[in-house]
Amino acid sequence: MRSVARPMPHAPGAVLRVATYNIHKGVRGLGPAKRLEIHNLQMGVEALDADLVCLQEVRHFHHLEAAQFDRTWFGWPDQGQAEFLAPDGYEVAYRTNATTRYGEHGNALLSRWPIGDIGHHDVSDHQFEQRGLLHVPVHWQGAVVHVVVAHLGLIHSSRVRQVDRLAVFVRDHVPDGAPVLVAGDFNDWGERLDAPMRGHGLRRAVAPHGRGRAATFPSRLPVFTLDRVYTRGLRCTGVQVPRGAAWARMSDHLPLLVELALE
């Protein structure tokens, strides 16, 4: 696993280092080529060295895949994937978004900093997609940062409605003026969500002076900026997307890393 360089040098604790990563349920490929990547992802998450790791498409359990991979070299983990991926000392928050015939999956947060009560809000827009928001207050540097992990829908009109419901959720569950961080896979192929997010007071975290596009999908030849972080009360000081053959293998998305400081 190639090490991940820090975007900018900072004193320890001066910035909040945040990763968002769609892990594709820890499995890649189809048919005979299907392979278990969760063990490689465990090393990848640790290599990110992030204070907060926001994960999407995380399996809590899946009976069929557990049976399929149980006798492979490393085997299917005995824990849920969120707990399995968490580096030593990290706190874990997980909530289910979708329940299927053989299991379930959802969003997770792995935190180096203490966390508060875990919340979940269903933002499913129609019967064919189960979507949710994971809300976790994180105690960092004397402040409480309200982290929301999101995975929005595949249809643009659904995503717009989900952004509106996200804004209502933040209004109803986050104190006025408290720092907010919304991270996840926004499925925004056409780059059309920044304006409605700004309308709700959430700005996209971009590299200082707006240099470069942090493309994360598809992992082998990233073109689209589907994975993002939006903030309120925080400013972005650095952005990075780790690349290389190992990262391209583990998921169809690459992780996005941002560094944030209080405004």
Contacts in CASP RR format, 6 or more apart in sequence:
PFRMAT RR
TARGET T0000
AUTHOR 0000-0000-0000
METHOD contacts of the structure
MODEL  1
MRSVARPMPHAPGAVLRVATYNIHKGVRGLGPAKRLEIHNLQMGVEALDA
DLVCLQEVRHFHHLEAAQFDRTWFGWPDQGQAEFLAPDGYEVAYRTNATT
RYGEHGNALLSRWPIGDIGHHDVSDHQFEQRGLLHVPVHWQGAVVHVVVA
HLGLIHSSRVRQVDRLAVFVRDHVPDGAPVLVAGDFNDWGERLDAPMRGH
GLRRAVAPHGRGRAATFPSRLPVFTLDRVYTRGLRCTGVQVPRGAAWARM
SDHLPLLVELALE
1 40 0 8 1.000
1 43 0 8 1.000
1 44 0 8 1.000
1 47 0 8 1.000
1 246 0 8 1.000
2 47 0 8 1.000
2 242 0 8 1.000
2 244 0 8 1.000
2 246 0 8 1.000
2 247 0 8 1.000
3 47 0 8 1.000
4 47 0 8 1.000
4 48 0 8 1.000
4 49 0 8 1.000
4 240 0 8 1.000
4 242 0 8 1.000
4 257 0 8 1.000
5 240 0 8 1.000
6 17 0 8 1.000
6 49 0 8 1.000
6 240 0 8 1.000
6 259 0 8 1.000
7 207 0 8 1.000
7 237 0 8 1.000
7 238 0 8 1.000
7 239 0 8 1.000
7 240 0 8 1.000
7 257 0 8 1.000
7 258 0 8 1.000
7 259 0 8 1.000
8 237 0 8 1.000
8 238 0 8 1.000
8 259 0 8 1.000
10 237 0 8 1.000
10 259 0 8 1.000
13 141 0 8 1.000
14 261 0 8 1.000
15 237 0 8 1.000
15 259 0 8 1.000
15 260 0 8 1.000
15 261 0 8 1.000
16 51 0 8 1.000
16 52 0 8 1.000
16 140 0 8 1.000
16 141 0 8 1.000
16 145 0 8 1.000
16 181 0 8 1.000
16 234 0 8 1.000
16 259 0 8 1.000
16 260 0 8 1.000
16 261 0 8 1.000
17 49 0 8 1.000
17 50 0 8 1.000
17 51 0 8 1.000
17 52 0 8 1.000
17 257 0 8 1.000
17 258 0 8 1.000
17 259 0 8 1.000
18 50 0 8 1.000
18 51 0 8 1.000
18 52 0 8 1.000
18 53 0 8 1.000
18 54 0 8 1.000
18 181 0 8 1.000
18 183 0 8 1.000
18 229 0 8 1.000
18 257 0 8 1.000
18 258 0 8 1.000
18 259 0 8 1.000
18 260 0 8 1.000
19 45 0 8 1.000
19 48 0 8 1.000
19 50 0 8 1.000
19 52 0 8 1.000
19 53 0 8 1.000
19 54 0 8 1.000
19 255 0 8 1.000
19 256 0 8 1.000
19 257 0 8 1.000
20 53 0 8 1.000
20 54 0 8 1.000
20 55 0 8 1.000
20 56 0 8 1.000
20 149 0 8 1.000
20 183 0 8 1.000
20 184 0 8 1.000
20 185 0 8 1.000
20 227 0 8 1.000
20 228 0 8 1.000
20 229 0 8 1.000
20 255 0 8 1.000
20 256 0 8 1.000
21 45 0 8 1.000
21 48 0 8 1.000
21 53 0 8 1.000
21 54 0 8 1.000
21 55 0 8 1.000
21 56 0 8 1.000
21 227 0 8 1.000
21 251 0 8 1.000
21 253 0 8 1.000
21 254 0 8 1.000
21 255 0 8 1.000
21 256 0 8 1.000
22 55 0 8 1.000
22 56 0 8 1.000
22 57 0 8 1.000
22 151 0 8 1.000
22 184 0 8 1.000
22 185 0 8 1.000
22 226 0 8 1.000
22 227 0 8 1.000
22 251 0 8 1.000
22 252 0 8 1.000
22 253 0 8 1.000
23 38 0 8 1.000
23 41 0 8 1.000
23 55 0 8 1.000
23 56 0 8 1.000
23 57 0 8 1.000
23 58 0 8 1.000
23 81 0 8 1.000
23 85 0 8 1.000
23 250 0 8 1.000
23 251 0 8 1.000
23 253 0 8 1.000
24 37 0 8 1.000
24 57 0 8 1.000
24 251 0 8 1.000
24 252 0 8 1.000
24 253 0 8 1.000
25 57 0 8 1.000
25 58 0 8 1.000
25 59 0 8 1.000
25 62 0 8 1.000
25 65 0 8 1.000
25 81 0 8 1.000
25 105 0 8 1.000
26 36 0 8 1.000
26 37 0 8 1.000
26 38 0 8 1.000
26 41 0 8 1.000
26 57 0 8 1.000
26 59 0 8 1.000
26 81 0 8 1.000
26 250 0 8 1.000
26 251 0 8 1.000
27 34 0 8 1.000
27 35 0 8 1.000
27 36 0 8 1.000
27 37 0 8 1.000
27 38 0 8 1.000
27 65 0 8 1.000
27 69 0 8 1.000
28 34 0 8 1.000
28 35 0 8 1.000
28 37 0 8 1.000
28 249 0 8 1.000
28 250 0 8 1.000
28 251 0 8 1.000
28 252 0 8 1.000
29 35 0 8 1.000
34 68 0 8 1.000
36 65 0 8 1.000
36 69 0 8 1.000
36 72 0 8 1.000
36 74 0 8 1.000
36 75 0 8 1.000
36 76 0 8 1.000
37 249 0 8 1.000
37 250 0 8 1.000
37 251 0 8 1.000
38 76 0 8 1.000
38 77 0 8 1.000
38 81 0 8 1.000
38 84 0 8 1.000
38 85 0 8 1.000
39 74 0 8 1.000
39 75 0 8 1.000
40 246 0 8 1.000
40 249 0 8 1.000
40 250 0 8 1.000
41 85 0 8 1.000
41 250 0 8 1.000
41 251 0 8 1.000
42 84 0 8 1.000
42 85 0 8 1.000
44 246 0 8 1.000
44 247 0 8 1.000
44 250 0 8 1.000
45 53 0 8 1.000
45 85 0 8 1.000
45 86 0 8 1.000
45 87 0 8 1.000
45 110 0 8 1.000
46 87 0 8 1.000
47 242 0 8 1.000
48 242 0 8 1.000
48 255 0 8 1.000
48 257 0 8 1.000
50 112 0 8 1.000
50 257 0 8 1.000
51 111 0 8 1.000
51 112 0 8 1.000
51 113 0 8 1.000
51 140 0 8 1.000
52 109 0 8 1.000
52 110 0 8 1.000
52 111 0 8 1.000
52 112 0 8 1.000
52 113 0 8 1.000
52 138 0 8 1.000
52 147 0 8 1.000
52 181 0 8 1.000
52 183 0 8 1.000
53 85 0 8 1.000
53 90 0 8 1.000
53 109 0 8 1.000
53 110 0 8 1.000
53 111 0 8 1.000
54 107 0 8 1.000
54 108 0 8 1.000
54 109 0 8 1.000
54 147 0 8 1.000
54 149 0 8 1.000
54 183 0 8 1.000
54 184 0 8 1.000
55 82 0 8 1.000
55 85 0 8 1.000
55 107 0 8 1.000
55 108 0 8 1.000
55 109 0 8 1.000
55 110 0 8 1.000
55 149 0 8 1.000
56 106 0 8 1.000
56 107 0 8 1.000
56 149 0 8 1.000
56 150 0 8 1.000
56 151 0 8 1.000
56 184 0 8 1.000
56 185 0 8 1.000
57 105 0 8 1.000
57 106 0 8 1.000
57 151 0 8 1.000
57 185 0 8 1.000
58 81 0 8 1.000
58 82 0 8 1.000
58 85 0 8 1.000
58 94 0 8 1.000
58 105 0 8 1.000
58 106 0 8 1.000
58 107 0 8 1.000
58 108 0 8 1.000
59 65 0 8 1.000
59 80 0 8 1.000
59 81 0 8 1.000
59 103 0 8 1.000
59 104 0 8 1.000
59 105 0 8 1.000
60 80 0 8 1.000
60 81 0 8 1.000
60 82 0 8 1.000
60 94 0 8 1.000
60 96 0 8 1.000
60 103 0 8 1.000
60 104 0 8 1.000
60 105 0 8 1.000
60 106 0 8 1.000
61 80 0 8 1.000
61 103 0 8 1.000
61 104 0 8 1.000
62 100 0 8 1.000
62 102 0 8 1.000
62 103 0 8 1.000
62 104 0 8 1.000
62 105 0 8 1.000
63 102 0 8 1.000
63 103 0 8 1.000
64 102 0 8 1.000
65 76 0 8 1.000
65 102 0 8 1.000
66 76 0 8 1.000
68 76 0 8 1.000
69 75 0 8 1.000
69 76 0 8 1.000
70 76 0 8 1.000
77 84 0 8 1.000
80 94 0 8 1.000
81 108 0 8 1.000
82 92 0 8 1.000
82 93 0 8 1.000
82 94 0 8 1.000
82 108 0 8 1.000
82 110 0 8 1.000
83 92 0 8 1.000
83 94 0 8 1.000
85 108 0 8 1.000
85 110 0 8 1.000
86 92 0 8 1.000
86 110 0 8 1.000
87 110 0 8 1.000
89 112 0 8 1.000
90 110 0 8 1.000
90 111 0 8 1.000
90 112 0 8 1.000
91 110 0 8 1.000
91 111 0 8 1.000
91 113 0 8 1.000
91 114 0 8 1.000
91 115 0 8 1.000
92 108 0 8 1.000
92 109 0 8 1.000
92 110 0 8 1.000
92 111 0 8 1.000
93 108 0 8 1.000
93 109 0 8 1.000
93 111 0 8 1.000
93 115 0 8 1.000
93 118 0 8 1.000
93 134 0 8 1.000
93 136 0 8 1.000
94 106 0 8 1.000
94 107 0 8 1.000
94 108 0 8 1.000
94 109 0 8 1.000
94 134 0 8 1.000
95 106 0 8 1.000
95 107 0 8 1.000
95 118 0 8 1.000
95 119 0 8 1.000
95 120 0 8 1.000
95 132 0 8 1.000
95 134 0 8 1.000
96 104 0 8 1.000
96 105 0 8 1.000
96 106 0 8 1.000
96 120 0 8 1.000
97 105 0 8 1.000
97 106 0 8 1.000
97 107 0 8 1.000
97 130 0 8 1.000
97 131 0 8 1.000
97 132 0 8 1.000
97 151 0 8 1.000
98 104 0 8 1.000
98 105 0 8 1.000
98 106 0 8 1.000
98 130 0 8 1.000
98 131 0 8 1.000
99 130 0 8 1.000
106 132 0 8 1.000
106 134 0 8 1.000
106 151 0 8 1.000
107 132 0 8 1.000
107 133 0 8 1.000
107 134 0 8 1.000
107 149 0 8 1.000
107 150 0 8 1.000
107 151 0 8 1.000
107 184 0 8 1.000
108 134 0 8 1.000
108 149 0 8 1.000
109 115 0 8 1.000
109 134 0 8 1.000
109 136 0 8 1.000
109 138 0 8 1.000
109 147 0 8 1.000
109 149 0 8 1.000
111 136 0 8 1.000
111 138 0 8 1.000
111 147 0 8 1.000
113 138 0 8 1.000
113 139 0 8 1.000
113 140 0 8 1.000
114 138 0 8 1.000
114 139 0 8 1.000
115 136 0 8 1.000
115 137 0 8 1.000
115 138 0 8 1.000
115 139 0 8 1.000
116 136 0 8 1.000
116 137 0 8 1.000
116 138 0 8 1.000
116 139 0 8 1.000
117 137 0 8 1.000
118 134 0 8 1.000
118 135 0 8 1.000
118 136 0 8 1.000
119 134 0 8 1.000
119 135 0 8 1.000
119 136 0 8 1.000
120 132 0 8 1.000
120 133 0 8 1.000
120 134 0 8 1.000
120 135 0 8 1.000
121 132 0 8 1.000
121 133 0 8 1.000
121 135 0 8 1.000
121 165 0 8 1.000
121 169 0 8 1.000
121 173 0 8 1.000
122 130 0 8 1.000
122 131 0 8 1.000
122 132 0 8 1.000
123 131 0 8 1.000
123 132 0 8 1.000
123 133 0 8 1.000
123 152 0 8 1.000
123 162 0 8 1.000
123 165 0 8 1.000
123 166 0 8 1.000
123 169 0 8 1.000
124 130 0 8 1.000
124 131 0 8 1.000
124 132 0 8 1.000
125 131 0 8 1.000
125 153 0 8 1.000
125 155 0 8 1.000
125 158 0 8 1.000
125 161 0 8 1.000
125 162 0 8 1.000
126 158 0 8 1.000
129 153 0 8 1.000
129 154 0 8 1.000
129 158 0 8 1.000
131 151 0 8 1.000
131 152 0 8 1.000
131 153 0 8 1.000
131 162 0 8 1.000
132 150 0 8 1.000
132 151 0 8 1.000
133 148 0 8 1.000
133 149 0 8 1.000
133 150 0 8 1.000
133 166 0 8 1.000
133 169 0 8 1.000
134 148 0 8 1.000
134 149 0 8 1.000
134 150 0 8 1.000
135 146 0 8 1.000
135 147 0 8 1.000
135 148 0 8 1.000
135 169 0 8 1.000
135 173 0 8 1.000
136 146 0 8 1.000
136 147 0 8 1.000
136 148 0 8 1.000
136 149 0 8 1.000
137 144 0 8 1.000
137 145 0 8 1.000
137 146 0 8 1.000
137 147 0 8 1.000
138 144 0 8 1.000
138 145 0 8 1.000
138 146 0 8 1.000
138 147 0 8 1.000
141 262 0 8 1.000
143 178 0 8 1.000
143 179 0 8 1.000
143 262 0 8 1.000
144 178 0 8 1.000
144 179 0 8 1.000
145 178 0 8 1.000
145 179 0 8 1.000
145 180 0 8 1.000
145 181 0 8 1.000
145 234 0 8 1.000
146 170 0 8 1.000
146 173 0 8 1.000
146 174 0 8 1.000
146 178 0 8 1.000
146 179 0 8 1.000
146 180 0 8 1.000
146 181 0 8 1.000
147 181 0 8 1.000
147 182 0 8 1.000
147 183 0 8 1.000
148 166 0 8 1.000
148 169 0 8 1.000
148 170 0 8 1.000
148 180 0 8 1.000
148 181 0 8 1.000
148 182 0 8 1.000
148 183 0 8 1.000
149 183 0 8 1.000
149 184 0 8 1.000
150 162 0 8 1.000
150 166 0 8 1.000
150 182 0 8 1.000
150 183 0 8 1.000
150 184 0 8 1.000
150 185 0 8 1.000
150 186 0 8 1.000
151 184 0 8 1.000
151 185 0 8 1.000
151 187 0 8 1.000
152 158 0 8 1.000
152 159 0 8 1.000
152 162 0 8 1.000
152 163 0 8 1.000
152 185 0 8 1.000
152 186 0 8 1.000
152 187 0 8 1.000
152 188 0 8 1.000
153 159 0 8 1.000
153 162 0 8 1.000
153 187 0 8 1.000
154 187 0 8 1.000
156 188 0 8 1.000
156 190 0 8 1.000
156 192 0 8 1.000
159 186 0 8 1.000
159 187 0 8 1.000
159 188 0 8 1.000
159 193 0 8 1.000
160 193 0 8 1.000
160 196 0 8 1.000
163 193 0 8 1.000
163 196 0 8 1.000
163 197 0 8 1.000
163 200 0 8 1.000
164 196 0 8 1.000
164 200 0 8 1.000
166 182 0 8 1.000
166 200 0 8 1.000
167 200 0 8 1.000
167 202 0 8 1.000
170 180 0 8 1.000
170 182 0 8 1.000
170 200 0 8 1.000
170 202 0 8 1.000
174 180 0 8 1.000
177 232 0 8 1.000
177 233 0 8 1.000
179 231 0 8 1.000
179 232 0 8 1.000
179 233 0 8 1.000
179 234 0 8 1.000
179 262 0 8 1.000
180 202 0 8 1.000
180 231 0 8 1.000
180 232 0 8 1.000
180 233 0 8 1.000
180 234 0 8 1.000
181 229 0 8 1.000
181 230 0 8 1.000
181 231 0 8 1.000
181 234 0 8 1.000
181 260 0 8 1.000
182 197 0 8 1.000
182 202 0 8 1.000
182 229 0 8 1.000
182 230 0 8 1.000
182 231 0 8 1.000
183 228 0 8 1.000
183 229 0 8 1.000
183 230 0 8 1.000
184 227 0 8 1.000
184 228 0 8 1.000
184 229 0 8 1.000
185 226 0 8 1.000
185 227 0 8 1.000
185 253 0 8 1.000
186 193 0 8 1.000
186 226 0 8 1.000
186 227 0 8 1.000
186 228 0 8 1.000
187 226 0 8 1.000
188 225 0 8 1.000
188 226 0 8 1.000
188 228 0 8 1.000
189 224 0 8 1.000
189 226 0 8 1.000
191 225 0 8 1.000
194 204 0 8 1.000
197 203 0 8 1.000
197 204 0 8 1.000
197 230 0 8 1.000
201 232 0 8 1.000
202 230 0 8 1.000
202 231 0 8 1.000
202 232 0 8 1.000
203 230 0 8 1.000
203 231 0 8 1.000
203 232 0 8 1.000
204 228 0 8 1.000
204 229 0 8 1.000
204 230 0 8 1.000
205 228 0 8 1.000
205 229 0 8 1.000
205 230 0 8 1.000
205 231 0 8 1.000
205 234 0 8 1.000
205 236 0 8 1.000
205 239 0 8 1.000
205 258 0 8 1.000
205 260 0 8 1.000
206 214 0 8 1.000
206 236 0 8 1.000
206 239 0 8 1.000
207 214 0 8 1.000
207 236 0 8 1.000
207 238 0 8 1.000
207 239 0 8 1.000
208 236 0 8 1.000
208 237 0 8 1.000
208 238 0 8 1.000
213 225 0 8 1.000
214 225 0 8 1.000
214 227 0 8 1.000
214 228 0 8 1.000
214 239 0 8 1.000
214 240 0 8 1.000
214 241 0 8 1.000
214 256 0 8 1.000
215 222 0 8 1.000
215 223 0 8 1.000
215 224 0 8 1.000
215 225 0 8 1.000
215 241 0 8 1.000
216 222 0 8 1.000
216 224 0 8 1.000
216 225 0 8 1.000
216 226 0 8 1.000
216 227 0 8 1.000
216 241 0 8 1.000
216 253 0 8 1.000
216 254 0 8 1.000
216 255 0 8 1.000
216 256 0 8 1.000
217 223 0 8 1.000
217 224 0 8 1.000
217 225 0 8 1.000
217 226 0 8 1.000
217 227 0 8 1.000
217 252 0 8 1.000
217 253 0 8 1.000
217 254 0 8 1.000
218 224 0 8 1.000
218 252 0 8 1.000
218 253 0 8 1.000
219 247 0 8 1.000
219 248 0 8 1.000
219 250 0 8 1.000
219 251 0 8 1.000
219 252 0 8 1.000
219 253 0 8 1.000
219 254 0 8 1.000
220 248 0 8 1.000
222 241 0 8 1.000
222 243 0 8 1.000
222 254 0 8 1.000
226 253 0 8 1.000
227 253 0 8 1.000
227 254 0 8 1.000
227 255 0 8 1.000
227 256 0 8 1.000
228 256 0 8 1.000
229 236 0 8 1.000
229 256 0 8 1.000
229 258 0 8 1.000
229 260 0 8 1.000
231 260 0 8 1.000
233 262 0 8 1.000
233 263 0 8 1.000
234 260 0 8 1.000
234 261 0 8 1.000
234 262 0 8 1.000
234 263 0 8 1.000
235 260 0 8 1.000
235 261 0 8 1.000
235 262 0 8 1.000
235 263 0 8 1.000
236 258 0 8 1.000
236 259 0 8 1.000
236 260 0 8 1.000
237 259 0 8 1.000
237 260 0 8 1.000
237 261 0 8 1.000
238 258 0 8 1.000
238 259 0 8 1.000
239 256 0 8 1.000
239 257 0 8 1.000
239 258 0 8 1.000
239 259 0 8 1.000
240 256 0 8 1.000
240 257 0 8 1.000
240 258 0 8 1.000
241 254 0 8 1.000
241 255 0 8 1.000
241 256 0 8 1.000
241 257 0 8 1.000
242 254 0 8 1.000
242 255 0 8 1.000
242 257 0 8 1.000
243 254 0 8 1.000
247 254 0 8 1.000
247 255 0 8 1.000
248 254 0 8 1.000
END
